[in-house]
Amino acid sequence: MDRSAKYWSDILTAIGEIEGFVAGIGSLSLYTRVIKTKRAVERGLAIIGEAMGMLAKQDPSLKVDGARAIVGMRNRLIHSYDNVDDKIIWEVVRNHLPLLKAEAQARLG
């Protein structure tokens, strides 16, 4: 498997795990109260951001909607953990990960 396929596979795996973590959690209010889920989701998003960063480094011409924001989210989760907004994380999970999932699936063929 080439490196880019590995990174896309890592992204897809992390998204699948995040989907499992939040299954049955239908609201931001509940999400904020389930600490294990929050931490697991944050770790998954950090993996996605790291893989996206590696993809961008490997191919600077890579065009992925929101790639810079994905890497920025990873950096905030890792380096500024005390400044993570649960509402933003929840919005990413609910609204942005499905789009990234579709892109990863398409890139993996």
Residue, then its C-alpha position, 0 to 999 in steps of 0.5 A: m500500500d502506498r503512503s497516501a493510501k495508508y493515510w487515507s485508510d487511517i482517516l477512514t478508520a478513525i472516522g468509523e471509530i468516531e461514528g461508533f463512539v458517538a452512536g446513540i449520543g444525539s445531542l451536544s448536551l449528552y456528548t459534553r457529559v460523556i467524558k470517555t466519548k469526548r476523549a475518544v473522539e478528540r483522539g480520533l480527530a487528532i489522528i485524522g489531522e495528523a494523517m491529513g498533515m502527512l498527506a499535505k506534506q507528501d503532496p503539497s498540490l493535494k486539494v481537500d476541502g478543509a484540509r488546513a482546518i483539519v490540521g488546525m483542529r489537530n494542532r489545537l487538540i494536541h497543543s492547546y487542549d485546554n482551549v477545545d470547544d465541545k460545540i465545535i467538536w460536535e459540529v465537526v463530527r455531525n457535519h464535516l466528518p461525513l463529507l471527509k468520509a466520502e472523500a476518503q472512500a472515493r480516494l481509496g476507490 
